[in-house]
């Protein structure tokens, strides 16, 4: 299921993008997806850092990252 969002931009900007053949809807979807992924990576990095601080030298950050990657692939 999807939702509709609207964005108001100046007419000149819409015209300019269309002149260059930019699919505005597709472009916005890609950028929103990229931003969501970036925010997720930042969140995971913070979580990994917190876990690494708690466990100290017992587990490396690389090992924690591998565990997270494996969990993501299983989904």
C-alpha positions as CSV (number, residue, x, y, z in Angstrom):
1,X,0.0,0.0,0.0
2,X,1.2,3.5,-0.7
3,X,0.3,7.0,0.4
4,X,0.2,10.2,-1.6
5,X,2.2,13.2,-0.5
6,X,2.4,16.6,-2.3
7,X,5.1,19.1,-2.5
8,X,4.7,22.7,-3.7
9,X,7.6,23.9,-5.9
10,X,8.0,26.9,-8.1
11,X,6.7,26.5,-11.7
12,X,10.1,27.4,-13.1
13,X,11.7,24.5,-11.2
14,X,9.1,22.0,-12.4
15,X,9.6,23.3,-16.0
16,X,13.4,23.1,-15.7
17,X,13.3,19.6,-14.4
18,X,10.9,18.5,-17.2
19,X,13.2,20.1,-19.8
20,X,16.0,17.9,-18.6
21,X,13.7,14.8,-18.7
22,X,13.7,14.3,-15.0
23,X,10.8,12.0,-13.8
24,X,10.0,14.1,-10.7
25,X,8.0,11.4,-9.0
26,X,10.7,8.8,-9.4
27,X,13.4,11.2,-8.4
28,X,11.6,12.1,-5.2
29,X,10.9,8.5,-4.3
30,X,14.6,7.6,-4.8
31,X,15.8,10.5,-2.7
32,X,13.3,9.7,0.1
33,X,14.5,6.1,0.1
34,X,18.1,7.2,0.2
35,X,17.4,9.4,3.2
36,X,15.6,6.6,5.0
37,X,18.5,4.3,4.4
38,X,21.0,6.9,5.6
39,X,19.0,7.5,8.8
40,X,18.8,3.8,9.4
41,X,22.5,3.4,9.0
42,X,23.1,6.3,11.4
43,X,20.8,4.7,14.0
44,X,22.5,1.3,13.6
45,X,25.9,2.9,14.0
46,X,24.8,4.6,17.2
47,X,23.4,1.2,18.5
48,X,26.6,-0.6,17.6
49,X,28.7,2.1,19.3
50,X,26.6,1.7,22.5
51,X,26.9,-2.1,22.4
52,X,30.6,-1.9,21.8
53,X,31.0,0.4,24.9
54,X,29.0,-2.0,27.0
55,X,30.9,-5.1,26.1
56,X,34.3,-3.5,25.9
57,X,37.0,-5.7,24.4
58,X,34.9,-8.8,24.5
59,X,33.4,-8.3,21.0
60,X,34.8,-6.1,18.2
61,X,32.7,-3.6,16.3
62,X,33.4,-5.5,13.1
63,X,31.9,-8.6,14.6
64,X,28.8,-6.7,15.7
65,X,28.4,-5.3,12.2
66,X,28.6,-8.7,10.7
67,X,25.9,-9.9,13.1
68,X,23.7,-7.0,12.1
69,X,24.3,-7.7,8.4
70,X,23.4,-11.3,8.8
71,X,20.2,-10.5,10.6
72,X,19.2,-8.0,7.8
73,X,19.8,-10.6,5.1
74,X,17.6,-13.2,6.9
75,X,14.6,-10.8,6.8
